[in-house]
Amino acid sequence: MILNNSPISQFEYKNHTFFVKRDDLLDKNFNGNKARKLAFYLKHDFQEIDTIISYGGNQSNLMYSLSCLAKLKNWQFIYYTRSLSKTVKNNKYSNLELSIKNGMQLIELDKEYSHFTSNLTTTPNQLVIHQGALQKEAECGIKQLAAEINTWAELNHLENINVFLPSGTGTTAFFLQKYLDKHQVITTNCVGSRNYLIEQMNSINYDNSKLPVVIDNKQYRFATPYKELLNLILKINKVSQIKFDLIYDPVGWRILLENLKIIKGTILYLHCGGLTGNYSMLQRYNYLKNKSATFKNLK
Ligand SMILES: *Cc1c(COP(=O)(O)O)cnc(C)c1O
């Protein structure tokens, strides 16, 4: 299976033109940057492998894509996460539920989670995919994404474009910048601090490449409901006629819009997919709608 050449759409907002690279449209099961990160595994045969081992958050978009990969390849998929609350377990249509339906074996770890996942040992039939696929195998598909962007810029005679995307591990932003040497990649930290994001990017920077620009997000904590962010993303969805994700994109758009003055030239926003994660995030918003005055009059 080869997934590439996603289209680019555009819309106007606040007197600016925003181009959007539609990696959300790559494929139903494999979309966004997770499809790019897993391209290496989709492209090649792995004779000796019969099991994927991974770990991370219990609503992770990568977890869901890995469950699709395992199903496609007829492999087992073992996923380690921290102990789950009842609400998380009962979440309908969430990445967790969909992944379990695909055959994922979930193993909950308590205090031993950090030690266990940083000391994973495997046998030759097992493939380890680290949290967020922060590893060199992700480079292959992201290099292809960069090639598509380079070609688009050339065909449209656009020089020095700005490619913006929100970051988790920074894997996508880092490898994109590596192959977009004539253009500027700009990102922001959605998980943890700006320094932590830079540290993670440096952990895969084995040939001393230039890092993307990281605009500091000091305000918004990961996967936390903020009324102003929900309102913003609903507005962007409406104006653009594109559906964005509710975890990374609201922070991404907020930081991008706040910094338009310092970003000169064409802006290409990378849609990183992840819409299956919207169900569980919307449930968090709905929960607050009944509980808290701030959220009461949410649409
Ligand atoms: C995973 C994900 C990201 C973050 O990707 P990184 O390469 O880990 O920085 C951003 N947006 C969406 C929708 C994602 O699913």
The ligand as an ORCA input file, in Angstrom:
! r2SCAN-3c Opt
* xyz 0 1
  C       0.415     12.788     16.148
  C      -0.180     14.074     15.768
  C       0.555     15.270     15.815
  C       1.981     15.341     16.344
  O       2.944     14.691     15.554
  P       4.458     14.603     16.017
  O       5.198     14.080     14.836
  O       4.529     13.632     17.178
  O       4.909     15.958     16.439
  C      -0.086     16.438     15.403
  N      -1.365     16.441     14.987
  C      -2.093     15.303     14.943
  C      -3.514     15.385     14.503
  C      -1.541     14.090     15.321
  O      -2.280     12.975     15.280
*
